[in-house]
Amino acid sequence: MDSTEQSVAFFKKCRQEDPSVSVALTAIRTLIELIRVTEAATLSELRDTLRNVINQITLQAERNVTSVTSGCELFLRFITLASLDNDLEGVKRVLVERGQMFLGRAESARKTIASISQHFIRDGSVLLLHSSSKVVLQILREAAKQNKHFTVYITESHPEKEGLDMHRSLVEANIPSTVIIDSAMGYIMERVDMVLLGAEAVVESGGIINRIGTCQMAVMAKALNKPVYAAAESFKFLREYPLNQKQVTNNHKYMDDEATAGHPNVDYTPPSYIALLFTDLGILTPSAVSDELIKLYL
């Protein structure tokens, strides 16, 4: 078994052992492990091996391709920020140390987001969620710990029905919630105080790529003057600038050959529909995202 196959096996094992960890973080852990054990003889060979493993992991990432792509790109950028003048073994040690530092920051992101967003979750609030999001779940768990009482509606999220998974997670956290069919989001919108979304990626414009159905939910919310908040870790910031749905690249929108079926897994929500983004870098307006991306990639 070569290093690529070993890395894919490691990735799958980590996913099975702890599915609560985001797919992007599991991918980053896999790259750190690859650097630690690789038999690459040169830095160029190591770089090529990392790229090859990223491509293979992306194929295994199911419906999380976008977050894996952005997370791995930021990881590679972070670990190679400074010049590396040591021998290859010394370089590998430095890269692993930097990788662990990056992973530590990424792992604490959800907790940071949950903390800074609590001002927006008030007693008596009615929230509308779409699909399933681990960072949104963390925000609501933190609100419940603070003895806040709120009402949650969740769209079922066809075709995968991931809203049912979110509902089960909320019930386990003793947070009452109601699942609605996707086509009922317009009906329920007049009852809610806010829409709270996760994101597969945050693009340079401050718009988000997220599960299919997100865009129309945001459009409906804007029409009824309901604020839309998106929560996302900074490793999901993606250096792309789509202006419409067609400009979101197919490898983000479709799984394998699903492009031929014409049913995308995600859609693009423009920044004009988003009030604020809750991130581990702070609470941002959509227009501030491009500045933060520049800082991340400097």
C-alpha positions as CSV (number, residue, x, y, z in Angstrom):
1,M,0.0,0.0,0.0
2,D,1.6,3.3,-1.1
3,S,1.4,6.6,0.9
4,T,-1.7,7.8,-1.0
5,E,-3.6,4.6,-0.2
6,Q,-2.5,4.7,3.4
7,S,-3.6,8.3,3.7
8,V,-7.1,7.6,2.2
9,A,-7.4,4.6,4.6
10,F,-6.4,6.9,7.6
11,F,-9.0,9.5,6.5
12,K,-11.7,6.9,6.3
13,K,-10.8,5.4,9.7
14,C,-10.9,8.9,11.3
15,R,-14.3,9.6,9.8
16,Q,-15.6,6.3,11.2
17,E,-14.1,6.8,14.6
18,D,-15.4,10.3,15.1
19,P,-18.0,11.5,12.6
20,S,-18.7,14.6,14.7
21,V,-15.4,16.1,13.5
22,S,-15.9,18.1,10.3
23,V,-14.7,16.5,7.2
24,A,-12.3,19.4,6.5
25,L,-10.5,18.9,9.9
26,T,-10.3,15.2,9.3
27,A,-8.6,16.0,5.9
28,I,-6.1,18.3,7.6
29,R,-5.3,15.6,10.2
30,T,-4.7,13.2,7.4
31,L,-2.2,15.6,5.7
32,I,-0.3,16.0,9.0
33,E,-0.1,12.3,9.4
34,L,1.1,12.0,5.8
35,I,3.9,14.5,6.4
36,R,4.9,12.6,9.5
37,V,5.2,9.1,7.8
38,T,6.0,9.9,4.2
39,E,9.0,8.4,2.5
40,A,9.3,11.3,0.0
41,A,12.9,11.9,-0.8
42,T,12.6,15.6,-1.9
43,L,10.5,18.6,-1.0
44,S,9.1,18.6,-4.5
45,E,8.1,15.0,-4.1
46,L,6.5,15.7,-0.8
47,R,4.5,18.6,-2.3
48,D,3.3,16.4,-5.2
49,T,2.3,13.7,-2.7
50,L,0.3,16.1,-0.6
51,R,-1.5,17.4,-3.7
52,N,-2.3,13.9,-4.9
53,V,-3.7,12.9,-1.4
54,I,-5.8,16.1,-1.3
55,N,-7.3,15.1,-4.7
56,Q,-8.0,11.5,-3.4
57,I,-9.5,12.8,-0.1
58,T,-11.7,15.2,-2.1
59,L,-13.2,12.2,-3.9
60,Q,-13.9,10.6,-0.5
61,A,-15.4,13.7,1.0
62,E,-19.0,12.9,-0.1
63,R,-20.9,16.2,0.0
64,N,-18.3,18.3,1.7
65,V,-15.9,18.9,-1.2
66,T,-16.0,22.6,-0.9
67,S,-15.0,22.8,2.8
68,V,-12.2,20.2,2.2
69,T,-10.9,22.2,-0.7
70,S,-10.7,25.5,1.1
71,G,-9.4,23.9,4.4
72,C,-6.6,22.0,2.6
73,E,-5.6,25.1,0.6
74,L,-5.3,27.2,3.7
75,F,-3.4,24.4,5.5
76,L,-0.8,24.2,2.7
77,R,-0.5,28.0,2.7
78,F,0.0,28.1,6.4
79,I,2.6,25.4,6.7
80,T,4.8,26.9,3.9
81,L,4.7,30.5,5.0
82,A,8.4,30.7,5.9
83,S,11.4,29.5,4.0
84,L,12.6,26.0,4.8
85,D,16.4,25.6,4.8
86,N,16.7,22.4,6.8
87,D,17.3,18.9,5.5
88,L,14.2,17.0,4.5
89,E,13.7,15.3,7.9
90,G,14.0,18.7,9.6
91,V,11.6,20.2,7.1
92,K,9.0,17.5,7.8
93,R,9.3,18.2,11.6
94,V,8.7,21.9,11.0
95,L,5.8,21.2,8.7
96,V,4.2,18.8,11.3
97,E,4.6,21.4,14.0
98,R,3.0,24.1,11.9
99,G,0.3,21.7,10.9
100,Q,-0.5,20.9,14.5
101,M,-0.7,24.6,15.2
102,F,-3.1,25.2,12.3
103,L,-5.2,22.2,13.4
104,G,-5.4,23.5,16.9
105,R,-6.7,26.9,15.8
106,A,-9.2,25.2,13.4
107,E,-10.5,22.8,16.1
108,S,-11.2,25.7,18.5
109,A,-13.1,27.7,15.8
110,R,-16.6,26.3,16.6
111,K,-16.2,27.1,20.3
112,T,-15.1,30.7,19.5
113,I,-18.0,31.2,17.1
114,A,-20.5,29.8,19.6
115,S,-19.3,32.3,22.2
116,I,-19.3,35.4,20.1
117,S,-22.7,34.8,18.5
118,Q,-24.6,34.5,21.8
119,H,-25.7,38.1,21.8
120,F,-27.9,37.3,18.8
121,I,-29.7,34.3,20.4
122,R,-32.2,35.9,22.7
123,D,-34.8,34.5,25.0
124,G,-38.1,33.9,23.1
125,S,-36.4,33.9,19.7
126,V,-37.8,31.8,16.9
127,L,-35.0,30.5,14.6
128,L,-35.2,28.9,11.1
129,L,-32.4,26.6,10.1
130,H,-31.6,24.8,6.9
131,S,-30.2,21.3,6.6
132,S,-27.5,20.3,9.1
133,S,-24.6,22.3,10.4
134,K,-22.2,21.4,13.2
135,V,-21.2,25.0,13.9
136,V,-24.9,26.0,14.1
137,L,-25.5,23.1,16.5
138,Q,-22.6,24.3,18.7
139,I,-24.1,27.8,18.8
140,L,-27.5,26.5,19.9
141,R,-26.0,24.1,22.5
142,E,-24.1,27.1,24.0
143,A,-27.4,29.1,24.1
144,A,-29.2,26.3,25.8
145,K,-26.3,26.0,28.4
146,Q,-27.0,29.7,29.2
147,N,-30.6,28.7,29.9
148,K,-32.0,30.6,27.0
149,H,-35.4,29.5,25.7
150,F,-36.0,29.6,21.9
151,T,-38.0,27.9,19.2
152,V,-36.3,26.1,16.3
153,Y,-37.7,25.1,12.9
154,I,-35.5,23.1,10.5
155,T,-36.1,22.3,6.9
156,E,-36.0,18.6,6.0
157,S,-33.5,19.4,3.3
158,H,-34.1,17.1,0.4
159,P,-32.9,14.9,-1.2
160,E,-30.6,13.7,1.7
161,K,-33.0,14.8,4.5
162,E,-30.0,16.1,6.6
163,G,-32.5,18.3,8.5
164,L,-33.6,15.1,10.3
165,D,-30.0,14.6,11.5
166,M,-29.9,18.1,12.8
167,H,-33.3,17.6,14.6
168,R,-32.0,14.4,16.3
169,S,-28.9,16.3,17.5
170,L,-30.9,19.1,18.9
171,V,-33.3,16.6,20.7
172,E,-30.2,14.9,22.2
173,A,-29.2,18.4,23.5
174,N,-32.7,18.9,25.0
175,I,-33.4,21.7,22.5
176,P,-37.0,21.4,21.1
177,S,-37.2,21.7,17.4
178,T,-39.7,21.1,14.6
179,V,-38.9,19.7,11.2
180,I,-40.7,21.3,8.2
181,I,-40.8,20.3,4.6
182,D,-38.6,22.4,2.3
183,S,-41.6,23.9,0.5
184,A,-43.0,25.2,3.8
185,M,-40.1,27.7,4.4
186,G,-42.1,30.5,2.9
187,Y,-45.1,29.7,5.1
188,I,-43.1,29.6,8.3
189,M,-40.9,32.6,7.5
190,E,-43.4,35.2,8.9
191,R,-43.1,33.5,12.4
192,V,-39.3,33.6,12.7
193,D,-37.1,36.2,14.1
194,M,-34.0,35.2,12.3
195,V,-32.5,32.6,9.8
196,L,-29.3,30.9,11.0
197,L,-27.3,29.1,8.4
198,G,-24.1,27.1,8.2
199,A,-21.9,27.2,5.1
200,E,-19.8,24.8,3.1
201,A,-17.7,27.8,2.1
202,V,-17.5,31.5,2.3
203,V,-16.4,33.1,-1.0
204,E,-14.5,36.3,-1.6
205,S,-17.6,38.4,-2.0
206,G,-18.9,37.4,1.4
207,G,-21.6,35.2,-0.2
208,I,-21.8,31.5,0.9
209,I,-22.0,28.1,-0.8
210,N,-24.3,25.9,1.2
211,R,-26.8,23.0,0.9
212,I,-29.2,23.4,-2.0
213,G,-32.2,25.5,-0.9
214,T,-30.2,28.0,1.1
215,C,-30.5,30.7,-1.6
216,Q,-34.3,30.7,-1.8
217,M,-34.5,30.7,2.0
218,A,-32.3,33.8,2.1
219,V,-34.4,35.4,-0.6
220,M,-37.6,34.8,1.2
221,A,-36.1,36.1,4.5
222,K,-35.0,39.3,2.8
223,A,-38.5,39.8,1.3
224,L,-40.0,39.6,4.8
225,N,-37.2,41.7,6.5
226,K,-35.9,38.8,8.5
227,P,-32.1,38.9,9.2
228,V,-30.0,36.1,7.8
229,Y,-26.9,35.1,9.7
230,A,-24.3,32.6,8.5
231,A,-21.8,30.8,10.7
232,A,-18.6,29.4,9.3
233,E,-15.0,28.6,10.4
234,S,-12.3,30.6,8.7
235,F,-10.8,27.5,7.1
236,K,-13.9,27.5,4.9
237,F,-13.0,30.8,3.3
238,L,-12.6,30.1,-0.3
239,R,-10.6,32.1,-2.9
240,E,-13.4,32.1,-5.5
241,Y,-15.7,34.9,-6.7
242,P,-18.9,33.5,-8.3
243,L,-21.4,36.0,-9.5
244,N,-24.2,33.6,-10.0
245,Q,-25.1,29.9,-9.7
246,K,-23.5,28.9,-13.0
247,Q,-20.1,30.3,-11.9
248,V,-19.9,27.9,-8.9
249,T,-17.6,25.3,-10.2
250,N,-19.1,21.8,-10.8
251,N,-16.7,20.0,-8.5
252,H,-18.3,22.0,-5.7
253,K,-21.9,21.6,-6.9
254,Y,-22.0,17.9,-7.9
255,M,-20.9,14.5,-6.7
256,D,-19.1,12.4,-9.3
257,D,-21.2,12.3,-12.4
258,E,-24.3,14.0,-10.9
259,A,-23.7,17.0,-13.2
260,T,-25.4,15.1,-15.9
261,A,-28.5,14.7,-13.7
262,G,-28.7,18.5,-13.3
263,H,-29.5,18.4,-9.6
264,P,-26.8,20.3,-7.6
265,N,-26.0,19.5,-3.9
266,V,-25.3,23.2,-3.1
267,D,-26.2,26.6,-4.2
268,Y,-24.7,30.1,-4.0
269,T,-26.3,32.8,-1.8
270,P,-25.1,36.3,-2.7
271,P,-23.8,38.6,0.0
272,S,-26.7,41.0,-0.4
273,Y,-28.9,38.5,1.4
274,I,-26.6,38.0,4.4
275,A,-26.7,40.4,7.3
276,L,-23.6,39.1,9.2
277,L,-21.2,36.2,9.3
278,F,-20.2,34.6,12.6
279,T,-16.6,33.4,12.3
280,D,-13.7,32.6,14.5
281,L,-12.1,35.8,13.2
282,G,-15.0,37.8,14.6
283,I,-18.4,38.9,13.5
284,L,-18.0,40.1,9.9
285,T,-20.1,41.9,7.4
286,P,-20.0,40.2,4.0
287,S,-17.9,43.1,2.6
288,A,-15.2,42.4,5.2
289,V,-14.6,38.8,4.0
290,S,-12.3,39.8,1.1
291,D,-10.0,41.7,3.6
292,E,-9.8,38.7,5.9
293,L,-9.0,36.4,2.9
294,I,-6.1,38.6,2.0
295,K,-4.8,38.4,5.5
296,L,-5.1,34.6,5.6
297,Y,-3.2,34.2,2.3
298,L,-0.5,36.8,2.9
